[in-house]
């Protein structure tokens, strides 16, 4: 069992990650300062570096944690409509996958994060499996599905016209739902 200080430190770190995740989704990584994250977590700015070496380290952990949670949820989905449920959920206008929300910012970071990459790989592998792959590894089709979902969300957010945004999401949804039905 963890000692009280270790548990408290872990809980505090989790509060910081949760606050950062919300702010990063709302504002972006670059537009969110450490002071805002700490205030949202109910902490002082000075305590940040007890938990993270840098804002970059926090951003990497936020994204890796959220993507890993999504990958785990996807792996736990069962039934013939699992693929369709993932597509429908992912393409909701209010969904907030870190790949779609923060992917371009993550891509500009100095060092790639293997945890983020592994979580994306796991998501592509799950989509591959749901589309009929047997070996549990990502296939070209799984990567294409994930890329389409992420891209559709990004494009819908920058479309400018609500009708165009809805059309973009509908096109991706219709394309992959028809593909998912073909693989069953």
N, C-alpha and C positions, 0 to 999 in steps of 0.2 A: 504494500500500500504506500502511496506517495506521502511524503511528509507534508505538513500543513503549508510551509512556505513554498514548496515545489508545486503543490496543488493550486495555491493562490496565484503563483506566477503563471502557471499554465492557464488558469481561468482569465487572468488579466490579458495574456497574449491573445486568447480566443476573442475577448471583447474588442481588442484592437483590430484583429483581422475582420471581425464582423462589421465594425464601424467603417473600416476602410473599404470593404466590399460594397457596402451601400453607397458611400460617397464616390468611389471609383465608377460605379455604374451610372450614377447621376451626373457627375461632372467630368469624368475621365481621370486618368492617373496624373497627367501633367498639370491639370488645373486644380488638383487637390493637394494641399499642403499637409505636412506632418502635424502642424498645430491644429488644423481642422479635424484630422482623424482622431487625435488624442482628445480634443474637446468632445467630439461625438461619442467617444468611449467613456467619457466622464473622468478623464485623467489629465494630468498636466503634461505639457510638451516635453519637459525635461526627462520624464520616465521612458520616453520612446526608445532611446538607445540602450536601455537595459534589456529590451526584448528583440530589437532588430538592429543589424549593422547599418542599414540604410533604408531609405524609402524604396529603393530598387528591390531590396530583399523582401520588404513587406508586399510590394506589388506582385512579386513572383509567388509568394506564399498564398496570397489572396486568390490569384488565378489558379494555381495548382490545386488548392483546397476545393474551390468551387467546381472546377472541371472534374476532379476525382469524385466528388459527390454526385455529379451528373452521370458520370460513367457508371458508378455503382448503382444508381437508380435504374439506368437503362439496362444493366445486366440483370437486374432483379425483375424485369418485366416479363410476363409470360402471356401466352395465348396467341391465337392467330392474328389478333389485331394489335399486337405490341408495337410493330413498326409504325402502323398508322397512328397510334396514340403518341408516339415520340414525335412524329412529323407534325401532327396537329398541335401538340403542346409547344414545340420549338418555334413554330411559325406564328404563334400568337403575338400580336403587336406589343403586348406588355411583358413578354418573356425577356429575360435578361442574361443570356448565356455570356460568360466572360469572353469567349472566342469572338462573338459578334460585337459585343460592346467594347472590348478592350484589345481585340486582336491586332489592330493596326498599331496601337501604341506599344504593345508587347513586341511586335516585330521590329520596332525601331530601337529597342533597348540594346545596350552594348553586349550583353551576354545572354545567349539563349538559355532557357530554363528546361532542363531535362524532365522535371516533374510535370510541367505544362505540356510538353511534347508527349510524354507517356500517357497523360490523361486524354489528350486528343486521339492518340493511337488506340486507346481502349474504347473510346466512343466510336471510332471508325470500325474497330473490330466487332463491336456489338451490332452496329448497323449491317456489317458484312454478314454476320451470323443470321440476323433476322431476314436478310435477303437471300439466304440459302447456302452460304459458305459453311463448310463443315469443320475446318481446322482451328477456328478461333482467332485467326490472324486477319488484319485488315486486308481487304481486296481493293482493286481499283474501283469497283462499284461502291464499296463502303466509303472510301475516301471521296468519291464523287458525290455521294449522298450528303456526307458531312459538309463538304465544300459548298454544295448548293444551298443547304439549310443556312449556314453561316452567311454566305453571300447574299441570300435573299433578305435576311434580316438587316444586314448592313445597307443594302440598296433601298429597302423600304424606308429606312430611317432618313436617308438623304434625298429621297424622291422629291420632296417639296409639295407635291400634290397628293392629298389623301387617297384619291382614286388610283393614282399610279402605285402608291404604296400598297394598297389592297390588292391590286392586280399582280404585283410582284410576288407577294406572299401566296396568292392563289395559284399562280403559275407553278411555283416550286411545290406547293402542296399537291396540286393535281398531277404533276409529273411523277413525283415519288410515290404517291398513293397508288397510282396505276401500276408502277413498277413493283411495288410491294405485293400487290394482288397477283401479278404475273408469277412471282417467285413461289407462291404457295401451291 
